[in-house]
Amino acid sequence: MRTREPGGRHVLLNLTKRRRWFEFITPSTLALQPLLELLLQPAANEHRELLQLGLQEALVNAVRHGNGNDPAKLVRIRRIHSPQWLIWQVQDQGPGLQPEQRLALLPDELDAISGRGLFLMHQCFDDVRWSPRGNRVQLAKRR
């Protein structure tokens, strides 16, 4: 679809790009399997188990640590996919985790007592980023 911008310049609007992201909003619950299946639909089978592990850790962290297991609080997940990337953004309604707190919690090994979820997220995804507030994590995997 083409449209004209003021000044006569043509702009190509790719409406299908808007359909490449989906938003899921769920109460804080640890019953995650049906949601995980929906979130992982565009993932290739060879990466599915690894992505499920990392995504589940992000969701559990949002429910437990971000929202304090409060079912009245919501977890918002945005799934974005492009030909090169699969991206999930997981956001809770908590106060957030500041960079220095995340670094202190990030263990060097999987068998650490604390920070296991953060460790797994970094192992399962190619790119892990946090919002400035610290209550949204973005997890990205190359296709």
trRosetta pair geometry for C-beta under 8 A, 3 or more apart (Angstrom, degrees):
i j d omega theta_ij theta_ji phi_ij phi_ji
1 12 7.8 127 76 -159 51 57
1 13 5.2 -37 83 65 100 102
1 15 6.3 42 20 -20 128 115
2 10 5.5 -20 -166 -162 116 108
2 11 7.3 143 -157 71 65 45
2 12 6.1 -38 -103 -102 74 59
2 13 7.4 161 -108 16 23 83
3 10 7.7 140 75 -153 34 61
3 11 5.7 -28 69 64 83 95
3 13 6.0 30 8 -14 111 122
4 8 6.3 -32 -163 -135 114 33
4 9 7.3 132 -159 69 66 36
4 10 6.4 -49 -104 -100 60 53
4 11 7.4 126 -137 16 13 87
5 8 7.5 -25 70 60 69 16
5 9 4.7 -22 54 69 115 89
5 10 7.3 166 7 -117 90 4
5 11 4.8 86 -43 -26 108 119
14 17 4.6 71 105 -15 105 110
15 18 5.9 -42 -171 23 54 113
15 19 7.3 45 140 -12 70 103
16 19 5.3 -57 -158 38 51 112
16 20 6.8 60 145 -35 72 98
17 20 5.6 -48 -156 17 40 118
18 21 7.4 -71 -169 36 36 91
20 80 6.4 53 127 -159 88 64
20 81 5.5 -124 -175 65 94 67
20 82 6.4 67 164 -79 148 59
21 78 5.9 7 -177 -179 111 99
21 79 6.6 169 -151 86 59 49
21 80 4.3 -11 -102 -101 100 76
21 81 7.6 167 -83 16 54 59
22 78 7.2 166 83 -154 41 55
22 79 4.9 -6 56 55 91 99
23 76 6.8 -14 -169 -170 101 93
23 77 7.1 154 -157 84 52 50
23 78 5.0 -21 -102 -101 76 77
23 79 7.9 -170 -80 20 29 68
24 35 6.6 136 159 -150 149 101
24 38 6.7 126 -92 108 147 133
24 39 6.9 -89 11 -78 154 93
24 76 7.4 154 83 -159 52 45
24 77 4.5 -12 61 62 100 100
24 78 7.7 -176 22 -79 69 31
24 79 7.2 38 -5 -10 108 103
25 74 5.5 0 -174 -176 95 129
25 75 7.4 165 -152 82 50 46
25 76 5.2 -12 -104 -106 81 73
25 77 7.7 -173 -76 24 36 67
26 29 6.9 -91 152 31 109 99
26 35 6.0 -32 -56 -99 162 145
26 74 6.8 143 74 -155 31 77
26 75 5.4 -20 65 60 85 93
26 77 7.4 6 10 4 105 108
27 71 4.9 29 166 -169 123 74
27 72 7.4 -13 -143 -87 105 11
27 73 7.5 107 -155 76 64 40
27 74 6.2 -62 -102 -103 40 63
27 75 7.6 41 134 14 11 84
28 62 7.5 -143 -117 123 92 82
28 63 4.4 142 -161 -136 87 80
28 67 4.2 -146 -90 106 146 149
28 68 8.0 28 162 63 168 47
28 69 6.2 175 137 -149 126 24
28 70 5.7 65 48 71 147 50
28 71 5.4 -134 63 -102 83 36
28 72 7.8 -15 25 44 108 34
28 73 5.0 28 -21 75 127 86
28 74 7.1 -135 -36 -102 77 15
28 75 6.0 110 -88 -28 65 101
28 92 7.6 57 -93 -137 111 104
29 32 7.4 176 103 -60 79 66
29 63 6.7 -100 45 -129 15 139
29 71 6.3 44 -68 -116 83 94
30 60 6.6 45 -123 -116 93 83
30 63 6.0 173 -72 112 70 161
30 64 7.9 45 -79 -55 110 94
31 34 7.5 13 143 19 90 98
32 35 5.3 -71 -161 51 59 111
32 36 5.4 63 144 -31 91 106
32 56 6.0 130 112 -129 150 85
32 59 5.4 121 -126 114 140 148
32 60 7.4 -77 -35 -63 154 78
33 36 5.6 -54 -141 34 30 113
33 37 6.6 33 159 -22 63 102
34 37 5.8 -52 -154 30 33 113
34 38 6.9 30 151 -14 64 103
35 38 5.8 -57 -155 37 36 110
35 39 6.2 32 152 -18 69 110
35 59 7.4 144 102 -132 133 157
35 77 7.6 114 176 24 118 153
36 39 5.6 -57 -142 40 32 111
36 40 6.0 17 163 -10 68 115
36 52 5.7 69 179 -141 126 92
36 55 6.4 139 -129 103 93 123
36 56 6.1 1 -98 -77 136 90
36 59 7.6 -116 -75 4 93 157
37 40 6.2 -66 -141 44 24 101
37 41 7.3 57 153 -60 57 79
38 41 6.1 -21 -165 -28 35 112
39 55 6.1 175 117 174 141 152
39 77 6.4 -46 -103 144 124 147
39 79 5.6 -176 -145 -76 71 134
39 88 6.4 44 -173 -112 118 132
40 43 4.6 -48 -168 20 77 127
40 48 5.8 86 176 -143 131 89
40 51 6.1 140 -120 104 107 122
40 52 5.9 -12 -77 -79 151 87
40 55 7.1 -164 -68 34 99 160
42 79 7.4 149 21 161 120 124
42 81 4.7 -54 119 -80 165 164
42 86 6.1 177 98 -114 111 116
43 47 5.6 -117 -179 85 104 102
43 48 5.0 132 113 -95 122 72
43 51 5.2 -138 -135 54 155 161
43 86 6.0 68 -91 -137 78 172
43 141 7.6 35 -122 73 103 145
44 47 5.2 67 67 21 88 101
44 48 7.0 -131 95 -42 40 84
44 143 7.1 114 -18 -152 121 79
45 48 5.4 -32 -143 -9 36 123
47 50 5.6 -70 -166 51 61 109
47 51 5.3 56 142 -23 91 113
47 141 6.3 138 174 163 148 149
48 51 5.9 -64 -143 42 26 108
48 52 6.0 29 160 -24 65 108
49 52 5.6 -52 -145 33 29 114
49 53 6.6 32 155 -21 62 103
50 53 5.9 -53 -154 31 30 112
50 54 6.7 21 154 -9 64 108
50 124 5.0 174 165 -140 84 89
51 54 5.9 -59 -147 43 33 106
51 55 5.8 27 159 -15 69 113
51 86 7.4 -9 -128 101 146 141
51 124 6.3 145 -98 169 34 114
51 125 7.6 80 -116 -81 72 80
51 141 6.1 -66 -97 -27 112 161
52 55 5.9 -59 -137 43 26 107
52 56 5.9 31 160 -23 64 110
53 56 6.0 -56 -145 35 23 111
53 57 6.7 24 155 -19 59 105
53 120 6.1 -109 142 177 101 125
53 124 5.6 -166 82 -94 96 143
54 57 5.7 -54 -153 32 32 112
54 58 6.7 31 151 -18 65 104
54 120 5.7 -165 -102 138 65 88
54 121 4.9 110 -158 -116 94 50
54 123 7.3 -159 -87 71 111 71
54 124 2.8 -151 -52 78 130 150
54 125 5.5 162 163 -31 162 94
54 139 6.2 159 137 -159 119 147
55 58 5.6 -52 -151 34 36 112
55 59 6.4 33 152 -16 67 106
55 88 5.9 34 -116 63 109 168
55 90 7.7 154 -153 -54 71 134
55 124 7.8 -121 -20 123 61 148
55 139 6.6 -165 -90 77 72 158
56 59 5.7 -56 -147 39 32 110
56 60 6.1 33 155 -19 67 107
57 60 5.8 -53 -142 38 29 110
57 61 6.3 32 156 -20 63 107
57 116 7.6 -127 -136 116 126 77
57 117 3.8 170 -175 -147 105 85
57 118 7.8 -153 151 -41 127 25
57 120 4.7 150 -43 79 166 127
57 121 5.5 -138 91 -55 127 87
57 124 7.8 151 25 12 128 144
58 61 5.8 -55 -149 36 28 112
58 62 6.5 31 152 -21 63 105
58 88 7.3 140 77 109 158 123
58 90 4.5 137 147 28 117 159
58 117 7.2 155 -66 174 36 111
58 121 5.7 93 -63 -100 94 125
58 137 5.6 -133 -141 74 116 134
58 139 6.1 -108 -54 -33 156 139
59 62 5.6 -52 -149 33 33 113
59 63 6.4 28 155 -14 66 106
59 75 6.6 82 -145 166 78 159
59 77 7.5 -16 -95 -76 101 131
59 90 6.1 -123 -78 -139 59 142
60 63 5.9 -56 -146 40 32 108
60 64 5.8 11 164 -2 69 116
60 117 6.4 -141 76 -109 109 140
61 64 6.3 -62 -129 50 24 97
61 65 5.1 -25 -168 30 66 118
61 66 6.6 68 136 -15 68 100
61 117 4.8 166 -59 130 115 156
61 118 7.6 93 -94 -58 153 71
61 137 7.9 34 84 1 135 144
62 65 7.4 -38 -82 55 10 79
62 66 4.5 -26 -150 31 47 137
62 67 6.4 34 153 -4 65 104
62 75 4.8 93 130 -122 134 119
62 90 5.3 -121 -50 156 142 111
62 91 7.3 89 -130 111 131 12
62 92 3.9 179 -160 -60 85 115
62 94 7.8 -164 -155 4 57 117
63 66 7.2 35 -8 50 11 92
63 67 5.6 -44 -143 50 33 115
63 69 6.3 52 155 -94 84 52
63 75 6.3 -48 -69 -53 75 138
63 92 7.4 -152 -58 -108 29 126
64 67 7.7 57 19 56 10 74
64 68 7.5 27 177 -114 32 19
64 69 5.9 19 -116 -56 51 86
65 68 7.6 9 -169 -70 13 49
65 92 8.0 147 84 42 68 170
65 94 6.9 -34 123 -51 61 176
65 97 7.5 18 137 -60 129 123
66 75 7.7 103 81 -101 134 93
66 92 2.9 84 132 85 145 159
66 93 6.9 114 149 45 101 43
66 94 3.4 -148 -169 5 61 131
66 96 7.7 30 -125 -82 94 34
66 97 8.0 -83 -86 -26 84 99
66 135 5.9 114 -140 -145 119 88
67 70 5.2 -124 160 44 88 87
67 73 3.9 -173 -148 94 114 138
67 74 7.7 -177 -105 48 144 19
67 75 6.7 -96 -24 -63 143 88
67 92 4.9 -129 -40 -166 90 117
67 93 5.7 60 -100 46 92 87
67 94 5.7 -117 -61 -49 40 98
68 73 7.4 82 45 18 81 148
68 94 7.0 132 -20 -98 84 111
70 73 4.4 66 87 4 106 108
73 92 7.0 42 147 -173 123 85
73 93 4.5 -140 -160 46 110 130
73 94 7.7 63 176 -53 156 69
74 93 6.2 79 50 -32 65 123
75 90 6.7 -11 -177 -167 106 86
75 91 7.1 155 -162 79 57 49
75 92 5.6 -24 -108 -98 78 72
76 89 8.0 -14 114 110 86 92
76 90 7.8 152 83 -156 51 38
76 91 4.5 -17 63 63 97 104
76 92 8.0 -175 23 -78 73 25
77 88 6.3 -17 -167 -168 100 97
77 89 6.8 158 -155 80 47 56
77 90 5.4 -6 -105 -103 85 67
77 91 7.5 -176 -76 22 39 71
78 87 8.0 -7 108 114 88 93
78 88 7.2 157 80 -156 51 47
78 89 4.4 3 50 49 99 107
78 91 8.0 29 -2 -1 95 110
79 86 7.7 -20 -167 -171 88 84
79 87 7.3 150 -159 85 43 57
79 88 5.5 -13 -103 -103 68 77
80 85 7.5 9 108 107 95 105
80 86 7.7 153 85 -162 56 39
80 87 4.2 -14 63 65 101 107
80 88 7.7 -173 23 -76 72 31
80 89 7.4 40 -4 -9 109 100
81 85 7.1 -160 -142 98 47 59
81 86 5.2 -4 -109 -111 91 67
81 87 7.2 -174 -77 25 44 71
82 85 5.1 29 47 46 100 82
82 87 8.0 26 5 0 93 108
83 143 6.8 -112 160 42 42 151
84 142 6.5 -41 170 -143 74 76
84 143 5.9 -157 -166 25 22 105
85 140 5.4 -21 -163 -164 118 106
85 141 7.0 138 -156 73 65 42
85 142 6.2 -47 -99 -107 65 44
85 143 6.5 -120 -67 -18 15 91
86 140 7.0 156 81 -153 49 55
86 141 4.9 -12 59 60 99 95
86 143 6.4 106 -22 -70 90 86
87 138 6.3 -7 -170 -172 105 96
87 139 7.0 155 -154 81 54 49
87 140 4.6 -12 -102 -101 84 86
87 141 7.9 -174 -75 23 44 61
88 138 7.3 167 86 -152 44 50
88 139 4.9 -9 59 58 93 100
88 140 7.9 -173 24 -74 59 45
89 136 5.9 10 -179 -179 98 108
89 137 7.3 175 -150 87 53 41
89 138 4.9 -18 -100 -100 82 78
89 139 7.8 -180 -80 20 34 68
90 136 6.8 169 84 -150 42 60
90 137 5.4 -7 56 56 93 89
90 139 7.2 22 -1 -1 105 110
91 131 7.5 37 -108 -10 103 143
91 135 6.0 61 -157 126 75 84
91 136 3.9 -13 -97 -101 92 95
91 137 8.0 180 -76 20 52 54
92 135 5.4 -112 62 -173 75 96
92 136 7.8 -172 19 -77 57 55
93 135 7.2 60 -116 178 7 143
94 135 5.4 179 67 -122 74 115
95 134 7.9 4 123 79 58 110
95 135 7.0 -179 100 -69 16 120
96 131 7.5 -96 -126 79 127 100
96 133 4.4 -146 -74 145 158 74
96 134 3.0 108 172 74 103 90
96 135 3.9 -85 -84 -41 81 82
97 101 4.9 -126 -171 91 81 125
97 102 5.3 101 134 -62 115 89
97 105 7.8 -47 -169 16 136 144
97 130 7.4 -92 75 -147 90 146
97 134 4.4 -151 57 168 44 120
97 135 7.5 125 6 -77 67 50
98 101 4.8 91 58 7 75 106
98 102 7.2 -143 96 -7 36 88
98 134 5.3 -83 -72 -60 35 158
99 102 5.6 -55 -146 35 33 111
99 103 6.3 30 159 -17 68 106
99 130 7.2 175 -84 64 76 143
99 134 7.4 -131 -40 -93 53 116
100 103 5.8 -51 -144 38 32 111
100 104 6.3 34 155 -20 63 107
101 104 5.8 -56 -148 36 30 111
101 105 6.3 21 156 -13 65 111
101 134 7.7 63 53 -162 121 152
102 105 5.9 -66 -149 42 29 106
102 106 6.2 36 154 -36 67 106
102 118 6.4 169 -160 -134 84 147
102 130 6.9 -137 -54 -42 163 159
102 134 7.4 -152 -40 -142 117 112
103 106 5.7 -47 -142 21 32 115
105 114 5.8 -94 -147 138 83 103
105 115 3.8 166 160 -90 75 109
105 118 5.7 101 112 11 106 153
106 115 5.3 -168 -94 -173 20 135
106 118 5.0 -102 -99 120 76 132
106 119 6.3 137 -157 -72 68 72
106 122 7.3 51 -145 -13 119 147
107 110 7.6 162 94 -73 125 14
107 112 3.2 -136 -118 -9 165 164
107 114 7.0 142 -50 80 114 58
107 115 4.5 149 -18 85 88 123
107 116 6.9 -3 24 -77 131 49
107 118 7.8 127 13 72 72 103
107 119 5.3 -36 55 -63 87 134
108 112 7.3 116 42 -56 55 130
109 112 5.6 133 72 -38 76 90
109 119 7.7 -7 101 -146 17 156
110 116 6.7 61 -165 -137 56 91
110 119 6.1 -176 -101 124 55 142
110 120 7.4 73 -125 -71 93 83
112 115 5.7 -19 104 61 136 98
112 116 6.1 -175 69 -71 85 76
112 119 6.9 130 34 -30 123 151
115 118 4.9 -49 -167 40 77 116
115 119 5.9 83 134 -26 86 98
116 119 5.6 -57 -150 36 33 115
116 120 6.3 30 155 -18 68 107
117 120 5.8 -55 -146 37 31 109
117 121 6.4 34 155 -22 65 103
118 121 5.8 -51 -149 31 31 113
118 122 6.7 26 155 -13 63 106
119 122 6.1 -64 -157 38 29 107
119 123 6.4 22 150 -16 66 111
120 123 5.5 -60 -145 40 35 110
120 124 5.9 24 161 -17 71 114
121 124 6.1 -63 -139 40 26 105
121 125 6.2 -15 175 15 64 115
121 128 5.4 98 136 -111 105 142
121 137 7.1 -27 -170 161 157 148
121 139 6.2 -105 -162 -104 101 120
122 125 7.1 -71 -127 51 20 85
122 128 5.4 -85 -94 7 66 148
124 139 7.6 1 93 -165 102 127
124 141 7.8 -53 142 -82 72 118
125 128 5.5 111 80 -62 126 88
125 139 4.5 -128 -86 -167 162 88
125 140 5.9 102 -179 58 115 38
125 141 5.3 -101 -134 -67 72 81
126 140 5.9 -66 65 103 90 80
126 141 5.5 122 4 -123 99 42
126 142 5.1 43 -17 -10 165 90
127 138 7.6 -19 117 113 95 95
127 139 7.6 150 85 -160 61 34
127 140 4.1 -7 60 58 104 112
128 137 6.6 -14 -167 -173 89 105
128 138 7.2 157 -155 82 40 58
128 139 5.9 0 -107 -106 76 66
128 140 7.7 -160 -69 24 38 75
129 137 7.2 151 81 -160 42 57
129 138 4.5 -10 61 56 93 108
129 140 7.8 21 6 -2 101 112
130 134 5.6 15 168 -118 127 55
130 136 7.0 136 -160 82 56 56
130 137 5.6 -28 -100 -104 71 67
130 138 7.5 -160 -74 16 23 78
131 134 6.5 -123 74 -37 76 19
131 135 6.5 -40 59 52 125 57
131 136 3.9 51 -13 53 128 102
131 137 7.8 -102 -3 -65 80 31
131 138 7.9 105 -48 -22 74 98
133 136 7.2 58 63 10 101 90
